[in-house]
């Protein structure tokens, strides 16, 4: 069992690191001896806190000011870019978006726990220290490998039974503006992450369920330091203060966000975790906490939702068949260290579009000259970016037309694998030419024409990712979310509620009356872009890597970039994660700001692309198993950390 005293030490270590980074002397908060495993990592935690200073280490740029608008497809706002050293180990590893969450997972693995044990502990701490991204008020997808087979656990939120297809349509017959739709109770889906983790733990847990909550409870009761990233996102947020509970927790008496290093305590969250630790998911989905959630959703003064107690008690996590594809790397002359083995890549099936889209992009690139194009001066070449962009646009066209909750939407042709069949992807790749396509059309897998309408573009945001390999060889990739940064901006019992219903199409049908696959329906799960991924050696079946990222629809690009970097260009996880980001939906080609040279941008424009430079704060985590041991990488754009032994 993990001691609470150990979690207190972790909090103290981060407080000290953050305050030192800000030039402030931190008071001592823990006296007497401490458990050895925690003290062994105190310096690492302090270094992580100091690295996440409020100034960009590369540019000296200050934390972002409060903003009034939202970028169209960007995830959470940027805070800082800090180079991170590669991590190496032998026995086990955990990578998460915050050092305190990583430490909680480390303690479970050190105590002999499984990957799922560690994921539960990590998630409970993330909901406290990174509340804008994920938490027990949201949902998640988890891919798990037990040494023999891969399983996909679906903890995606569901629509309440009382909703209908007009949920996000205004009285004028037009879709509601995004922020008007999500702030309040309207967009809150029935949360699923706790019930999903409970299902996974019953199968794959080794430590007692109750013990997995101890680090988060200790941190919530004793307090944790406001990190530079959390502070920057609070400063940039306009809507959170409208909720009196959230305002009182995240802001001082003058309505200003608590400063970096302020020790934030959350006894209400600790009390909820104690209920869940004692009663399992019933502690959240039934009783007083469930009633508090329903009251909050339904009583919003301007934008109430339709959730009922019956929705919470009836929620079921689901096990689904993972979407796995074969992937062959053709050695490129410019990537002499690339591995030429055949791989098996496994991702989440619908209702996530991430697994299909990543597999489509990689599969189409196999049928282009991309394999001959290595990195140039450590960066993707313009021609490779062109080929990638066109493949991605074709994948997103299929995503818009076909993908939705499989319990409500029929797959095209013979099943979801028809969208990733080699012959189909080869056919799609033939549409990629020397110049940008004017329009990227959806395909017709199996030669069947769809009667559905493509979903119009609309914003998607948010999320966090966890990758773990335990000491027995089990592994998982879990992406977890409350959707937009700060979710619905509704706080109840110490945690934030999601706005995941806004991942449904606001418009249920097109002008011709054709239904959108991802339209709102009672009990339905909204389509997602989350792409937790496990990669295996095809011949031996050996696990090679676990990876994933937050980022709304650009999750797909962040994950595809990282996989391609490791598999095709032979990069270590930290190198692949740190590669410049790029993305396209079906508009401008977005390149990470100040990461690509002018001649690359110009070459892409010559090929017909509109290029836009923008911050692209992914939150990638990746762990790779090699003959020499484990390698890990955490995104330099966020506060993540890899730990292990």
C-alpha positions in Angstrom: 0.0 0.0 0.0 1.3 3.5 -0.9 1.7 5.8 2.1 0.0 9.1 2.2 3.2 10.5 3.7 4.9 9.7 0.4 2.4 11.7 -1.6 2.9 14.6 0.8 6.6 14.5 0.0 5.8 14.6 -3.7 3.7 17.7 -3.2 6.4 19.4 -1.2 9.0 18.6 -3.8 7.0 20.3 -6.6 6.2 23.3 -4.4 9.9 23.7 -3.7 10.8 23.3 -7.4 8.1 25.8 -8.6 9.0 28.4 -6.0 12.7 28.1 -6.6 12.0 28.6 -10.4 10.2 31.8 -9.5 13.0 33.0 -7.2 11.0 32.4 -4.0 12.2 30.4 -1.0 9.7 27.6 -0.3 8.8 26.9 3.4 9.4 23.4 4.6 6.1 21.4 4.9 7.3 17.9 5.7 9.3 17.0 8.8 11.0 13.7 9.7 12.1 10.7 7.6 10.4 9.9 4.3 10.0 6.8 2.2 13.1 6.2 0.1 11.5 5.8 -3.3 10.0 9.3 -3.1 13.3 11.0 -2.0 15.1 9.3 -4.8 12.9 11.2 -7.2 12.6 14.5 -5.4 15.3 16.2 -7.5 13.7 15.0 -10.7 10.4 16.4 -9.7 12.0 19.7 -8.7 13.8 19.9 -12.0 10.6 19.3 -13.8 8.9 22.1 -11.9 11.8 24.5 -12.5 11.9 23.6 -16.2 8.2 24.6 -16.5 8.9 28.3 -15.8 6.5 30.9 -16.8 8.9 32.2 -19.4 9.6 30.3 -22.7 13.1 29.0 -22.3 13.8 29.4 -26.0 12.2 32.8 -26.7 11.8 34.4 -23.4 8.2 35.0 -24.1 5.9 35.6 -21.2 2.9 33.5 -20.4 -0.1 34.3 -22.7 -2.5 37.1 -21.8 -6.2 36.5 -21.4 -7.8 36.1 -24.8 -11.3 36.6 -26.0 -11.3 34.4 -29.1 -10.5 30.7 -29.7 -8.4 29.2 -32.5 -10.4 26.9 -34.8 -8.8 23.5 -34.2 -6.1 24.1 -31.5 -6.1 22.3 -28.2 -5.2 24.0 -25.0 -3.2 27.2 -25.2 0.6 27.2 -25.2 2.7 27.9 -22.1 6.4 27.1 -22.6 8.7 24.9 -24.7 11.5 23.4 -22.6 13.8 20.8 -24.1 13.8 17.5 -22.2 16.4 14.8 -22.0 15.6 11.3 -23.2 14.6 8.8 -20.4 16.1 5.3 -20.2 15.2 2.4 -17.9 15.0 -1.4 -17.6 12.0 -2.6 -15.7 9.0 -0.3 -16.0 8.0 3.2 -17.1 5.2 5.7 -16.8 4.7 8.9 -18.8 2.1 11.5 -17.9 1.4 15.2 -18.4 2.3 16.3 -14.9 5.2 15.3 -12.7 3.0 14.7 -9.7 0.8 12.4 -11.7 3.8 10.5 -13.1 5.1 10.1 -9.5 1.8 8.6 -8.4 2.0 6.0 -11.3 5.6 5.3 -10.5 4.8 4.5 -6.9 2.2 1.9 -8.0 4.6 0.3 -10.4 7.4 0.3 -7.7 5.0 -1.4 -5.3 4.5 -4.3 -7.8 1.3 -2.9 -9.3 0.1 -3.4 -12.9 -0.1 -0.9 -15.7 -3.8 -0.5 -14.9 -3.1 0.2 -11.2 -0.7 2.9 -12.2 -3.2 4.4 -14.7 -5.9 4.7 -12.0 -3.5 6.5 -9.7 -2.2 8.8 -12.5 -5.8 9.7 -13.6 -6.9 10.7 -10.1 -3.9 13.0 -9.6 -4.3 14.5 -13.1 -7.9 15.4 -12.2 -6.4 17.5 -9.3 -3.3 19.0 -10.8 -4.3 19.3 -14.5 -8.1 19.8 -14.0 -8.5 21.7 -17.3 -7.7 18.6 -19.4 -9.2 15.5 -17.8 -10.7 14.1 -14.6 -13.4 12.0 -13.1 -16.1 14.3 -14.6 -15.0 13.1 -18.1 -14.2 10.1 -20.2 -11.3 8.1 -21.7 -10.2 5.4 -24.1 -7.7 2.8 -23.0 -5.7 0.2 -25.0 -4.3 -2.6 -22.9 -1.8 -5.4 -23.6 -1.6 -8.2 -21.1 1.3 -10.0 -22.7 -0.9 -12.0 -25.0 -3.7 -9.9 -26.4 -4.8 -6.3 -26.9 -8.1 -5.0 -25.5 -9.9 -1.7 -26.1 -11.8 -0.2 -23.2 -14.3 2.5 -24.1 -15.1 5.0 -21.3 -16.4 7.6 -23.6 -19.2 9.9 -22.3 -22.8 9.3 -23.4 -25.7 11.6 -24.2 -28.5 11.8 -21.6 -31.7 9.9 -22.5 -33.6 13.2 -22.8 -31.6 14.8 -25.6 -32.5 15.0 -29.2 -30.9 16.0 -32.5 -31.8 19.6 -32.0 -29.7 19.9 -28.8 -27.2 22.4 -30.3 -29.6 24.2 -32.8 -30.8 27.7 -31.9 -34.3 29.0 -32.2 -33.3 30.6 -35.6 -32.6 27.1 -37.0 -28.8 27.7 -37.0 -26.1 25.9 -34.9 -25.3 27.7 -31.6 -22.0 29.4 -31.3 -19.5 27.1 -29.8 -18.9 28.9 -26.5 -22.6 29.6 -26.0 -23.2 25.8 -26.4 -20.6 24.5 -24.0 -20.5 26.8 -21.0 -23.2 25.5 -18.7 -25.0 22.2 -18.5 -26.2 21.6 -22.1 -23.0 19.9 -23.4 -22.3 17.8 -20.3 -22.2 14.1 -21.1 -22.5 11.2 -18.7 -18.9 10.7 -17.4 -17.3 7.3 -18.0 -13.7 7.3 -17.0 -14.1 5.9 -13.5 -16.5 3.1 -14.6 -14.1 2.2 -17.4 -11.0 2.2 -15.1 -13.0 0.0 -12.7 -13.8 -2.5 -15.5 -10.1 -2.6 -16.5 -8.9 -3.0 -12.9 -11.2 -5.9 -12.2 -9.4 -7.7 -15.1 -5.9 -6.5 -14.8 -5.4 -4.8 -11.4 -3.0 -6.3 -8.8 -3.1 -3.7 -6.0 -6.2 -3.1 -4.0 -8.5 -0.6 -5.6 -8.6 1.6 -2.5 -4.8 2.0 -2.4 -4.7 3.5 -5.9 -6.4 6.7 -4.6 -4.0 7.4 -1.8 -1.6 9.8 -3.6 -4.4 11.9 -5.0 -6.2 12.1 -1.7 -3.0 13.1 0.1 -2.3 15.8 -2.5 -5.8 17.1 -2.4 -5.8 17.4 1.4 -2.3 18.7 1.9 -2.2 20.9 -1.2 -0.1 21.1 -4.4 1.6 24.1 -6.0 0.0 26.0 -8.9 2.3 25.2 -11.8 3.3 27.7 -14.4 1.2 26.0 -17.1 -2.0 25.8 -14.9 -1.5 29.5 -14.0 -1.0 30.5 -17.7 -4.2 28.7 -18.7 -6.2 30.3 -15.9 -4.9 33.7 -17.0 -6.0 33.0 -20.5 -9.5 31.7 -19.6 -12.5 34.0 -19.9 -15.5 31.8 -18.8 -14.5 29.9 -15.7 -15.2 32.7 -13.3 -18.9 32.6 -14.2 -19.2 29.5 -12.0 -19.1 30.7 -8.4 -17.6 27.4 -7.2 -14.8 27.4 -9.8 -14.1 31.1 -9.2 -13.8 30.5 -5.4 -11.4 27.6 -6.0 -9.1 28.9 -8.8 -9.1 32.7 -7.9 -8.3 35.0 -5.0 -10.8 37.4 -3.4 -10.1 40.0 -6.1 -10.9 37.5 -8.9 -7.3 37.0 -10.0 -6.0 33.5 -10.7 -3.9 32.2 -7.9 -0.2 32.9 -8.6 2.5 30.3 -9.5 3.5 28.4 -6.4 0.3 29.0 -4.5 -0.6 25.9 -2.5 -4.1 24.8 -3.6 -6.1 22.4 -1.4 -9.2 20.5 -2.5 -10.8 18.7 0.4 -14.0 18.2 -1.6 -12.2 16.3 -4.3 -10.5 14.2 -1.6 -13.9 13.3 -0.1 -15.2 12.2 -3.5 -12.2 10.1 -4.0 -12.7 8.4 -0.7 -16.2 7.5 -1.7 -15.0 6.1 -5.0 -12.1 4.2 -3.3 -14.7 2.6 -0.9 -17.6 2.0 -3.2 -16.1 1.8 -6.6 -17.8 3.7 -9.5 -21.0 3.7 -7.5 -19.5 6.4 -5.4 -19.6 8.7 -8.4 -22.6 7.4 -10.4 -25.0 6.9 -7.5 -25.8 8.7 -4.3 -24.9 12.2 -3.2 -22.2 12.9 -5.8 -24.4 11.8 -8.6 -27.2 14.1 -7.3 -24.8 17.0 -7.1 -23.8 16.4 -10.7 -27.3 16.3 -11.9 -28.3 19.4 -9.9 -25.4 21.3 -11.3 -26.2 20.3 -14.9 -29.9 21.0 -14.7 -29.9 24.2 -12.7 -27.5 26.3 -14.8 -29.3 29.7 -15.1 -28.7 30.3 -18.8 -27.7 27.0 -20.4 -29.1 24.0 -18.5 -28.6 20.4 -19.5 -30.9 17.3 -19.5 -28.9 14.8 -17.4 -30.8 12.6 -14.9 -29.8 10.3 -12.1 -30.9 7.4 -14.2 -28.3 8.4 -16.9 -25.5 8.2 -14.4 -26.5 4.9 -12.8 -27.2 3.2 -16.1 -23.8 4.2 -17.7 -21.8 1.2 -18.9 -18.2 1.1 -20.0 -17.6 -1.1 -23.1 -15.0 -3.4 -24.3 -14.4 -3.2 -28.1 -12.3 -5.0 -30.6 -9.1 -2.9 -31.2 -8.4 -1.7 -34.7 -5.1 -3.3 -35.7 -3.3 -2.9 -39.0 -0.1 -4.2 -40.5 2.5 -1.6 -41.4 5.7 -2.2 -43.4 8.6 0.2 -43.3 10.6 0.5 -46.5 14.1 1.6 -45.6 14.9 5.1 -46.8 18.5 6.0 -47.8 18.3 9.1 -45.7 17.2 7.1 -42.6 19.8 4.5 -42.3 18.9 3.7 -38.7 15.3 3.0 -39.5 14.0 -0.5 -38.6 12.8 -2.4 -41.6 10.6 -4.9 -39.7 6.9 -5.4 -40.3 4.8 -3.8 -37.6 1.4 -4.3 -36.1 -0.2 -1.0 -35.1 -3.3 -1.1 -32.8 -5.5 1.8 -32.1 -9.0 2.6 -30.8 -12.0 1.7 -33.0 -15.1 3.9 -33.3 -16.5 5.9 -31.6 -13.0 7.2 -31.8 -11.8 8.2 -35.3 -8.2 8.3 -34.2 -7.2 4.7 -34.8 -8.7 4.7 -38.3 -7.3 8.1 -39.3 -3.8 7.3 -38.1 -3.8 4.0 -39.9 -5.2 5.6 -43.1 -2.5 8.3 -43.2 0.3 5.8 -42.6 -1.2 3.3 -45.1 -1.6 5.9 -47.8 2.0 7.2 -47.3 3.2 3.6 -47.9 1.8 4.0 -51.5 3.7 7.3 -52.2 7.4 8.3 -52.6 7.4 9.3 -48.9 9.7 6.4 -47.9 12.5 7.9 -49.9 12.3 11.2 -48.1 14.2 11.3 -44.8 14.7 14.2 -42.5 16.8 17.2 -43.7 18.7 19.0 -41.0 16.5 17.1 -38.5 13.2 18.4 -40.1 10.6 16.9 -42.4 11.1 18.0 -46.0 8.6 20.1 -47.9 7.8 17.2 -50.4 7.2 14.8 -47.5 4.9 17.4 -45.8 3.0 17.7 -49.0 2.4 14.0 -49.3 1.5 13.7 -45.7 -1.0 16.6 -45.9 -2.8 15.2 -48.9 -3.1 11.8 -47.2 -4.4 13.4 -44.1 -7.0 15.4 -46.0 -8.3 12.2 -47.5 -8.4 10.5 -44.1 -10.3 13.4 -42.6 -12.8 13.3 -45.5 -13.6 9.7 -44.6 -13.7 10.6 -40.9 -16.3 13.3 -41.5 -18.6 11.0 -43.5 -18.4 7.6 -41.9 -17.3 7.6 -38.3 -19.7 7.6 -35.3 -20.7 5.5 -32.4 -20.8 1.9 -33.7 -23.8 1.1 -31.5 -25.8 3.6 -33.6 -23.9 3.9 -36.9 -23.3 1.1 -39.4 -19.8 0.7 -40.6 -19.2 1.0 -44.4 -18.9 -2.1 -46.6 -17.8 -5.2 -44.6 -16.8 -3.4 -41.4 -14.6 -0.6 -40.1 -11.5 -2.4 -41.4 -12.7 -1.7 -44.9 -11.5 1.9 -44.3 -8.0 0.7 -43.7 -7.8 -2.2 -46.2 -4.5 -2.1 -48.2 -6.3 -2.1 -51.6 -8.6 0.7 -50.5 -5.7 2.8 -49.2 -3.7 2.2 -52.4 -6.7 3.4 -54.4 -7.0 6.5 -52.2 -3.3 7.3 -52.5 -3.6 7.5 -56.2 -5.5 10.8 -55.7 -2.3 12.4 -54.3 -0.5 14.3 -57.0 2.2 16.9 -57.3 -0.2 19.8 -56.3 -2.7 20.2 -53.5 -6.1 18.7 -54.4 -8.8 21.4 -54.7 -11.2 19.1 -52.7 -10.3 15.9 -50.8 -13.3 13.6 -51.4 -14.5 10.8 -49.2 -13.9 7.4 -50.5 -16.3 4.5 -51.2 -14.9 1.4 -49.4 -16.3 -1.7 -51.0 -17.6 0.4 -53.9 -20.7 1.3 -51.8 -22.0 4.9 -52.0 -23.0 6.3 -48.6 -26.4 7.8 -47.8 -24.9 9.9 -45.0 -23.9 13.6 -45.0 -20.4 14.6 -44.0 -20.1 16.3 -40.7 -19.4 20.1 -41.0 -16.2 21.3 -39.4 -16.5 22.5 -35.8 -14.1 23.0 -32.9 -12.7 20.2 -30.8 -10.2 20.6 -28.0 -8.7 19.4 -24.8 -7.4 16.1 -23.4 -4.4 14.4 -21.6 -2.4 11.2 -22.4 -0.8 8.4 -20.2 1.6 5.7 -21.5 2.7 2.9 -19.1 4.8 -0.3 -19.3 4.8 -2.3 -16.1 7.4 -4.7 -14.7 5.6 -7.8 -16.0 5.5 -6.6 -19.6 1.9 -5.4 -19.6 1.3 -2.0 -21.2 -1.3 0.5 -21.9 -2.0 3.7 -23.8 -4.8 5.8 -22.3 -6.1 9.2 -23.6 -8.5 11.0 -21.2 -10.5 14.2 -21.6 -13.1 16.6 -20.4 -13.1 18.0 -24.0 -12.4 21.8 -24.1 -9.9 23.3 -21.7 -11.9 23.6 -18.5 -14.8 21.5 -19.9 -18.2 23.0 -19.3 -16.8 25.5 -16.8 -18.9 23.8 -14.1 -17.3 22.6 -10.9 -19.0 20.2 -8.5 -17.5 18.6 -5.4 -14.0 19.6 -6.4 -13.9 18.5 -10.0 -14.9 19.9 -13.4 -17.6 18.6 -15.7 -17.0 17.8 -19.3 -18.5 19.4 -22.4 -18.1 16.2 -24.5 -21.5 16.4 -26.2 -20.1 19.3 -28.3 -18.1 16.6 -30.1 -21.4 15.6 -31.8 -22.3 17.4 -35.0 -24.3 20.5 -34.0 -26.3 20.0 -37.3 -28.1 16.6 -37.3 -28.5 16.6 -41.1 -27.5 18.5 -44.3 -29.7 20.7 -46.4 -30.9 17.7 -48.4 -32.0 15.9 -45.2 -29.2 13.3 -45.2 -28.3 12.4 -41.6 -24.8 13.0 -40.2 -23.3 9.8 -38.7 -22.1 11.8 -35.6 -25.4 13.5 -34.9 -26.8 13.7 -31.3 -29.0 10.8 -30.2 -30.0 9.6 -26.7 -27.4 7.3 -25.1 -25.0 7.8 -27.9 -21.2 8.3 -27.6 -19.8 11.3 -29.5 -17.1 10.7 -32.1 -13.6 11.3 -30.8 -10.2 12.0 -32.2 -8.3 10.3 -29.3 -5.6 8.0 -30.6 -4.0 5.9 -27.9 -1.7 3.5 -29.8 0.3 0.3 -29.1 2.8 -1.0 -31.7 4.1 -4.6 -32.0 6.6 -6.5 -34.0 4.4 -8.4 -36.4 6.5 -11.5 -36.5 7.2 -12.0 -32.8 4.1 -10.2 -31.4 6.5 -8.4 -29.0 5.3 -5.0 -27.7 7.5 -2.2 -29.1 5.8 1.0 -28.0 2.9 2.9 -26.4 2.1 6.5 -27.5 -0.6 9.1 -27.6 -1.4 12.8 -27.2 -4.0 15.4 -26.4 -5.0 18.0 -29.0 -8.6 17.7 -30.3 -8.6 16.7 -34.0 -4.9 17.3 -34.3 -4.3 14.5 -31.9 -4.3 12.4 -35.1 -1.4 14.4 -36.6 0.6 14.5 -33.4 0.4 10.7 -33.0 1.0 10.0 -36.7 4.1 12.2 -36.7 5.5 10.4 -33.6 4.9 6.9 -35.0 6.4 7.8 -38.4 9.4 9.4 -36.7 10.1 6.3 -34.7 9.2 3.6 -37.2 10.3 5.2 -40.5 13.1 7.6 -39.5 14.5 5.6 -36.6 14.1 8.3 -34.0 14.1 7.6 -30.2 10.9 8.5 -28.5 12.1 11.9 -27.2 13.3 12.9 -30.6 10.1 11.9 -32.3 7.9 13.6 -29.7 10.0 16.8 -30.0 9.8 17.0 -33.8 8.0 20.1 -35.0 4.2 19.7 -35.2 2.1 20.1 -38.4 -1.5 19.5 -39.1 -4.3 20.0 -41.6 -8.1 19.3 -41.4 -9.2 20.5 -44.8 -8.2 24.1 -44.6 -4.7 25.7 -44.2 -1.7 23.6 -43.5 -0.6 24.5 -40.0 3.1 24.4 -39.1 4.4 24.9 -35.6 5.4 28.4 -35.1 9.1 29.2 -35.6 10.0 25.5 -36.2 10.3 25.4 -40.0 12.5 27.4 -42.3 11.2 29.9 -44.9 12.2 27.7 -47.9 10.0 24.9 -46.6 7.0 27.2 -46.3 7.6 28.6 -49.7 8.0 25.2 -51.3 4.6 24.1 -49.8 3.0 27.3 -51.1 4.3 26.5 -54.6 2.5 23.2 -54.3 -0.7 25.0 -53.7 -0.9 25.0 -49.9 -2.0 27.9 -47.7 0.5 27.8 -44.9 -0.2 29.1 -41.4 2.3 29.2 -38.6 0.8 28.8 -35.1 1.6 27.4 -31.7 0.8 23.7 -31.5 1.1 22.6 -27.9 0.8 18.8 -28.2 1.2 16.7 -25.0 2.7 13.6 -26.5 3.9 10.7 -24.3 5.8 7.7 -25.7 7.6 4.7 -24.4 9.6 2.3 -26.6 10.9 -1.1 -25.7 14.3 -2.0 -27.2 16.8 -4.9 -26.7 18.7 -2.6 -24.4 15.7 -1.6 -22.2 13.1 1.1 -22.2 13.2 4.5 -23.8 10.8 7.3 -23.0 9.8 10.7 -24.2 7.6 13.5 -22.8 6.5 16.5 -24.8 8.7 19.6 -24.3 5.6 21.7 -24.9 4.0 20.7 -21.6 4.9 19.7 -18.1 5.0 16.0 -18.7 7.6 13.6 -17.3 8.7 10.0 -17.8 9.7 8.0 -14.7 10.5 4.4 -14.0 13.3 2.0 -13.2 
